[in-house]
Amino acid sequence: EGLRDLRVKRAVERYQTGEVSVKQAARIAGVSLGEWLEIARERNLTSQLTPEDLEHDAETALDL
């Protein structure tokens, strides 16, 4: 396996256990947040985002 595949595999494992957040998983995998969300969708991973996370993201988007 390539290094990228190994990093993604490790990120998926840690994300599935709830050990790391979305941002941390993306960092571990060495991909952007958008790329991580695509990886998570492709692998049918359950989101670890809390309602508070979503509210904060929505408020941040409005500020842009």
Secondary structure, 3 states (H helix, E strand, C coil): CCHHHHHHHHHHHHHHCCCCCHHHHHHHHCCCHHHHHHHHHHCCCCCCCCHHHHHHHHHHHHHC
